[in-house]
Amino acid sequence: MTRKERKHIQSAFFKKARINTAMFKAVMDAMPNIAFYMKDADGRIMALNRRNCDFCNIHDELDAVGRRSNDLFPRTLADDYISLDKAVRKTRRPLIAVRDRYPADKSNDCNTKSIFPLFDEDGRLVGTTCLYYKTPAVDGAPDWHGRLKPITEYVNAHYADNITIDGLAAMIGTSPVNFRRQFTRTFGTSPGHYITTIRLNAVRRLLETTDKLVADIAVETGFWDQSHLTKLFKRERGMTPGEYRRRHRSA
């Protein structure tokens, strides 16, 4: 699907879901700490705000429009997101302030989310919309991490350290080969990529909330140097750290 086609189905959805839907989306784009999405009745993403793109590691909204959760996230996360939307579509009633332990940025934080049904002018259900914000977990990694829970807790606490796959495997008494297999099966990503994601989450927070030099942030979050950080940040987020900071400072 081309970007032009994605824009077309988004516009058609907004028209179907009443004109105020587009205005509401514009308001959500201006919210600094609230993540937002809209989906149609088939579970396809129709809109994301900037904060949700940040949490989901999506370069921009149109990279997600027309896709479903299981196109973007590991199965465990996608199944949970899909089930909550289905429940709202089935009952036609909102879910308010639901505590969610499946953060899209793969951190050990929690989400508090509210999901609402969307209706057209004739009262027909056309989709769902969700608002959520992140809250720190008080009890470590979520239970679905299973045997790997000590690993994700360690990585989230020590991301700036020199973390090795051999060392992580030893923490749960298995070989590096078995560890990689278990981790990828559970999280839908390799251990190395997971570590990079958690480090980039920390970089993102520092870029948003401090005036520290990018070179200092790189050292503080476990990257070799500024060049290494910039290369990985641009690969994962489609922009440099400096561009990311300017985007959020201008919001």
N, C-alpha and C positions, 0 to 999 in steps of 0.2 A: 504494500500500500504506500503510495507516494505521500509526501507532506501535503500536497494540494488536496488529495482525496481525504486525508485525515481532517484537514480544516473544513472540508465540505460536510463530512458526517457530524462534526462537532456543531457547526452552524445549524444543520437540520435538527439536531437534538435540542438545541436551545430554543428553536422555534416551536418545536413540539411540546417542550416542557414549560412554555409560557415565557414571555419577554423578560420578566423579572429574574429569571434564572441567570441570564447573562450579567445582569446588574449585580446579583449576589456573588457571582464568580469574581467580578471585578473588585468587590469589597474584600473577598478572601485573598486575592492576590496582594493586597496591601497589609495583611496581617503578618506580623513578624514571627510569631511563635505558635500559630495554629496551622496544622496541616489539614488539607481539604481535598476531597475528590468527589466527582459525580460519575455514576455509571448508568448505562441504559438498562432496560429490562432483561437483556441477554447477558448482563454482567460485563459488558465492554466499557472500558474507561472512556469517559467523554470530556473530563476536565480535571486538571490538577493545579493547585497553586504552587508558587515558587518554593515554599517551605516543604511541601510534600515531595517535590522533585529533589530537594536536598536530602531528605530522610531516605528516599528510595534510590538515591544515586542515579537519577535520570537526568540527562543533560538538559532537556527542556520538555515542556508539556506535550508537544506534538510527537515526541518519540514514544509516548505511551497511548495517545488517543487511538481508539479502535482495537486495542489489545486487552486481554484479560489478565487477572492476577496470576494465573498459572503460566502465562507467557513471560512474566517478569521476575517471579520469586520462586525460591525452593518450595517443594511440594508441601512441606509442613506448614509454612507460612501461608501459601496460596490457599490451601484447603480451609484454613481458619478464616481468612478474609472472605472467601466465597460463601462459607456457611453462614456467616453473620449477615451478609447481604441477602442471601436466600431467605433467611428467617424474617427479615424486614419485608421483603416482597411478599412472602406468604401470608403474614399476619396483617400487612398494611399498617403496622403500628411501629413507632420508633423504638430503638434501643437507646437508653439514656445512660451516659457515664459508665460504660462497660469497661472493666479493667482487662487489658489485653497484654499478654506476655509474648507477643510475636512481633517485635519491632523490625521494620523493614531495613533499618541500617545495621542489623545483626548485632547490636549492642545488647547489654543485659538490662537496659532500661525497660520501663513499662510504658504502655500507652493508655490514656483514658479517652475513650472514643464514644461518640454518639452518632447513630446512623438513622436517617429519616427517609421515609418513602417520598417519591416525587410523583405528582399527578398532573395530567394535562387539564385543559379547561373543562373537559367532560367528565372529570373524575376518574379517568383510567390511569392505572399505574404505569409509569413510563421509565422508572428507574429508582435509584437510591442516591443519597448524598451523605457524606460523612465528614465530621470535624473531629480532630483528635490532637492531643498535645502529649508531650513526653514527660514522664515522672520517674525519678530514680527508683530502682528496685530496692526493697528493704531486706530481701532474703536471697541475694545473689542471683545466679543464673536461673532461668526458668526450668521447670521439671522436665520439659520435653527434650532438653539437652541430654538427659539420661546419663549414661556412663561418662559422657564427655563434659559434664557440668563442671568438674574441677578445672578442665582445660580452658573453657571460655571465661570462667571467673579469673583464672590466672592471667590470661591474655588481656582482659579488660583492666586488670589492676597493674600489669607490668609491661604494657605495650612499648614503653620507651626502652626496655632492656633488650639485650641480645638474645632473642628467643630462637631456639633451634627445634626442628622437628624431632630429632632424637630425644631431646630433653622432654618435650611434651609427651612423646610416646612412653617414655620411662615413667611419667607421672601416673599412668594408668596400667602399667605393667604389660605393655604389648610392644610388638616390633614396629619400626617406622612404616613398613609397608602396610601392615594391618591397620595402623593408626590412620594413615592417609585414606585408606579404603573406607573405614568407619566414618571418618569425619566428612568425607565428600558425600557419602550416602545420606548422612543426617542433615547436613547444611546446604547441600547442593553447590558447594564450592570447596576448593582445596584449603588445607590449613594455612598455607602461605598467603593465599589471597584473603583469607579471613583476617589474618594478622594485619595485612595492609589496610583492609577496610576499617578495622578498629583504630589504627593509627591515623588514617585520614579523617575519621570522625573527630578525633582529638584536634587535628589540624583545623578542621572546619570551625570548631568551637572557638579556638584561639584567634582565628582570622576574624570572626564575627565580634568577639568581645574584648580584644586587646589590640594594642598598637605595636606589638612585638614585631621585630624584623622577621621576614620569612626564613632567613638563615638561622635565626635563633629558634624559631618554631620547629624547623627541621630537626635540629639536634635534640630539642626537648621531647619530640614525639617518636624518636627512634629511627629516623632516616639518616643516611650517610652524610648528606649535605644538602644544600639548597637545590642543586641541580637534580639530585635523585628525587627529592620531594616533588619538584616542579614536573618532572617527567611523569611520575606516577599519578599525581593529581590531575594533570591534563588528560592522561589516558583514561582515568576513571570518571572524571567529571566534565570533560570537554572544555576546560578552561584552565588558565594558570591560577595559582593561589592569589596573585595580585588582582586578577580579573574578578575572582570570586569575592575578594574583600571589597572591591569597588562596587560591585553589584549590590552587596548587602548594605554598604554604607549609604548608597543612594536610594535605598528602599524607603 
